[in-house]
Amino acid sequence: MEAHLRIDEGVKRGPRKPRNPIDPQTKRFLSINGQSQSIALQKRSQILERLAAGELLRDIAADLNVNPGAISAYLAKDQDYIAARESGLEQQLEIGQGQIAQAEDPLNLARGREAFRATAWRCEREFPHRWAQRQLVDVKVTVDVEPELLTAGAKLIESFIEGEVVVSSEQQGALHNANSHHLDTSEPQSPVLDAGEPDAT
């Protein structure tokens, strides 16, 4: 075997891949992501319209011959793109329900159910404010108040409103007892011994 011969000598080669388009501003070849982003900008209205109708992004990107991930990354913060995705998922839910209702055999019924479950899972994750499951807990608290306490409280409020707060004798006695108890619970003071008298001990 001669040294100048290639290993793949005689192997038929496939067609040459087309070059990436050139950016008119930088005059450089666009990368795959750059090309996808450029097409996403040019075809934005068409992409949003097809997404809102329930078409998948991968199918739209395949028709435009671009990378679906690059389109999603480029339009991720676009509010119109987010709204179109939400509308599209709603349409896909409707399509899944239709497939389940129109299934004529167990196989198609199973396919329709799985498609509906997959779409419902995406709805819950991507738009939880609309489709996430919520659990509501109804809590009721009942407090029983004796009628005498209610009457006394109403009278006390009326006296405050009228500016005349009268403390009954029972309340005065309770206050006096509380003050006395506070004084009695204080620590006793040790007696002071006269320095001139010897200690009894």
Secondary structure in CASP SS format (residue, H / E / C, confidence):
PFRMAT SS
TARGET T0000
AUTHOR 0000-0000-0000
METHOD secondary structure of the structure
MODEL  1
M C 1.00
E C 1.00
A C 1.00
H C 1.00
L C 1.00
R C 1.00
I C 1.00
D C 1.00
E C 1.00
G C 1.00
V C 1.00
K C 1.00
R C 1.00
G C 1.00
P C 1.00
R C 1.00
K C 1.00
P C 1.00
R C 1.00
N C 1.00
P C 1.00
I E 1.00
D C 1.00
P C 1.00
Q C 1.00
T C 1.00
K C 1.00
R C 1.00
F E 1.00
L C 1.00
S C 1.00
I H 1.00
N H 1.00
G H 1.00
Q H 1.00
S H 1.00
Q H 1.00
S H 1.00
I H 1.00
A H 1.00
L H 1.00
Q H 1.00
K C 1.00
R H 1.00
S H 1.00
Q H 1.00
I H 1.00
L H 1.00
E H 1.00
R H 1.00
L H 1.00
A H 1.00
A C 1.00
G C 1.00
E C 1.00
L C 1.00
L H 1.00
R H 1.00
D H 1.00
I H 1.00
A H 1.00
A H 1.00
D H 1.00
L H 1.00
N C 1.00
V C 1.00
N C 1.00
P H 1.00
G H 1.00
A H 1.00
I H 1.00
S H 1.00
A H 1.00
Y H 1.00
L C 1.00
A C 1.00
K C 1.00
D C 1.00
Q H 1.00
D H 1.00
Y H 1.00
I H 1.00
A H 1.00
A H 1.00
R H 1.00
E H 1.00
S H 1.00
G H 1.00
L H 1.00
E H 1.00
Q H 1.00
Q H 1.00
L H 1.00
E H 1.00
I H 1.00
G H 1.00
Q H 1.00
G H 1.00
Q H 1.00
I H 1.00
A H 1.00
Q C 1.00
A C 1.00
E C 1.00
D C 1.00
P H 1.00
L H 1.00
N H 1.00
L H 1.00
A H 1.00
R H 1.00
G H 1.00
R H 1.00
E H 1.00
A H 1.00
F H 1.00
R H 1.00
A H 1.00
T H 1.00
A H 1.00
W H 1.00
R H 1.00
C H 1.00
E H 1.00
R H 1.00
E H 1.00
F C 1.00
P H 1.00
H H 1.00
R H 1.00
W H 1.00
A C 1.00
Q C 1.00
R C 1.00
Q C 1.00
L C 1.00
V C 1.00
D C 1.00
V C 1.00
K C 1.00
V C 1.00
T C 1.00
V C 1.00
D C 1.00
V C 1.00
E C 1.00
P H 1.00
E H 1.00
L H 1.00
L H 1.00
T H 1.00
A H 1.00
G H 1.00
A H 1.00
K H 1.00
L H 1.00
I H 1.00
E H 1.00
S H 1.00
F H 1.00
I H 1.00
E H 1.00
G C 1.00
E C 1.00
V C 1.00
V C 1.00
V C 1.00
S C 1.00
S H 1.00
E H 1.00
Q H 1.00
Q H 1.00
G H 1.00
A H 1.00
L H 1.00
H H 1.00
N H 1.00
A H 1.00
N H 1.00
S H 1.00
H H 1.00
H H 1.00
L H 1.00
D H 1.00
T C 1.00
S C 1.00
E C 1.00
P C 1.00
Q C 1.00
S C 1.00
P C 1.00
V C 1.00
L C 1.00
D C 1.00
A C 1.00
G C 1.00
E C 1.00
P C 1.00
D C 1.00
A C 1.00
T C 1.00
END
